[in-house]
Amino acid sequence: MPYLNVETRGQIVGMCQAGLPFSAISYLAGVPVTTVYNTMKKYKRFGTIQTEKKTGRPPIMTAQDRRELDRIITQGHRLTFTQVTDLLTHQVSTRTIQPKIHKLGKQSCIAPKKHYLQRLAFAHAHLHWTINGWAQVIWTEKSSFELGKKVNWVWVWRTPQEKWQLENLAVNH
């Protein structure tokens, strides 16, 4: 049965009580005959046209809580799950907010260690290169490692489009 608002249900019940046949009510209300039949069946059984209360557990976080979570993540790119949970006014577990953050389109990513000014200077210097000029460039990946050195990764919350924004970059000395 398609969803009907309370006004349409009231019209269906009123037309039925006025003596109109189901086919005429269906035509006038713009709904299938089975919907008219089921609406009247529920009205006779329960005596009301109001929507029944939905069953099931209500969501832990309301829309307001999700907006607050989005604001906290947007302002504090480098917060951990525990820190975000502590900042929320509604007390929830870290396991609850993890999927909510991902539904907001945010990902926990390692901040790239890039020299912003060097990248900007490179881009300005090569702004007017042609496709043929770029075709002659050989790109390689530079990797290095040191034994016994702790990996200092900086994790940030961001969307894929925010990857190269200054607040999402790690300082590289």
N, C-alpha and C positions, 0 to 999 in steps of 0.2 A: 504494500500500500504506500503510495507516495506521501511525503510529508505535507500535511495541511495545516495552515495556521488556524487559530481559534475562530476567526471571523468566518472563514470558509466552512468550517465544521458547523458553526451556528446557522449559516444559511442552509446547509444541507438538511439539518434537523428541522429547521423552520419550514422548508418546502415539503419535507416528508409529512410533517404534522398538518400541513395545509392540504394534503391529499394528492400531491403530485406523484406520478409513478417514477420509479428509479431511473428509467431511461431518460425522462424529461429532466430530472434533477442532474443527471450526468451531463447532459447536453448544456444546460444552463450554467452549471458550475465549472465545466471544462475539465472534468475528471472522469476516469473510467467508472463503469457501473459497479464493478466489484469494490471500488473505493467507497462509493455511496453506501453499498450494502454493509461493508465492514464498519463504516462510521456509525451507521444506525445500530448495528449489532452491539458495538461498544457503548453507545449511548443508552440503549435499553438495559444492558448488563450493569453498568456502573452509575448511570444517571447523571453523567457529566460529560462535557466536551473538552475539558482541560487535558493537557498532556500529562501522562503519568510520569512520576518521578523515575529517573533513570536508575538502574541498578549498577552495582559495581563500586569499586573504591574511587573516591574523588582524587584528582591529581594532587601530588604533594606540593608542587610549586604553582602558584597562580600566575596569571599574565603579568601582574605587577612584580612578582618575584623574578620572573624571567627578564623583564626590562631592567630591574635593578642589577641582576647578574650581568647583563650585557654592558651596562654602564660601568660596573666594576672592572670587567675584563678589558673594556676599551680604554679606561683610564690607567689601569695598572697592567701593562703588557707582560711584565716579568713576575707576576705573582704565582705562587704555587697553589695547588688545589686547596690545601689546608688554609692558606692565607685568605683565599677567596671565600671559603666557607666561614671563616671568622668574621669577615666584613659584611656578610649577609645579615639582614635583620631577622629573617625567618631561619630558624635553626634546621639545617639539613645536613646529611652526610656528604662526604666527598664523592662517594660512589653515585649519589643522586645528581650532583651537578655536572659530572663528567659528560653524560650524553646530552645534557641541556646545552653545554658550551658548544659541543659539536653541532647541535641543531641550529645554533646561532651562526654557524659558518666559520667559527674560529677553530684553529688548529694549534697544537703545541709544537713549535718548530725550534730548531737550533738557529739562533741568530747568526747570520753569515758574518764572518770576520773579513770585512772588505774595507779598504781604504777609500772612503767616500770621495775625498778631494782628488785622489789619483784617478779614480774611475771617471769623475766629472771632467778632469783635464784631458783624459784619453778621448772621451766622447766629443769634446769640443775640438780637439786636434784632428779628429778623423771624421768630422761632420760632413765634409763635402767629398768623401771618397765615392767612387763609382762601384758598381757591382764587379767589374773586372778587377779593380784594385783589391777588393775584399776576397776575390777568388784566389788570389796569389798568397794569401796569409795562411800559415800553418798553425792551427790551434793545438795546444798541448795542455795537459793538466799537470799542475805542479803539486806534488805531495811530499810531505816530510814528516818525520816522527822523531821523538826523543825518548830514550829508555828512562824509566823511573820518573817521568814527569807526569803530574796529574793533568788530566784532560779538563780544561776549564770551558765547558760548554755553557752558553747562556741560552736559556729557554725563554721563548716569548710566545704570547698568544696573538695570533694575527690571522687575517684572511689571506688567501693566495695573492690577492691584488696588493696587499700592504707589505710585500716582502722587502722592498728596497727603501722603505721609509726610514728616516733617520732614527726614530725611536725603536725600530726593530733591528738595528744593526749592533753588533758587538764591537767594542773598541779594540783595535788591533795595533799594538805598539811595535 
